[in-house]
Amino acid sequence: MSPAKMKPYASFMEWKADQSQENQKRIAALSKLVDEVAPEFTPGVKWGQGCWTLDGTPKVYMHAEPDHVQFGFYEGSSLEDPDRFLVGSGKYVRHVKVYAPEDVPREALVAFIQQVQ
């Protein structure tokens, strides 16, 4: 069986527009947070997912699931996370699952974004 092909997107906005209305709300809240904390990050799409880069290096990503958005960090395994907000078992990547815009763990995400700046 061959691996599924990732859908190509020309921009972050095109990727966002292709998500469910509920996920678009989650994505908007998380995008606003990234824009406030790290305005030097550039939104885009990598590996079929929304992401932000700094000088071409991927830093933060979003992956949309039917009932939530994963807001993650490519260097997540190396981030200080004393309250254990980040989940994932990959060698590097870690994420937070966001089910509702009002449930965003703002302080923790700000700290993580600042660590990858």
Order of alpha helices (4+ residues) and beta strands (2+ residues): alpha-alpha-beta-beta-beta-beta-beta-alpha
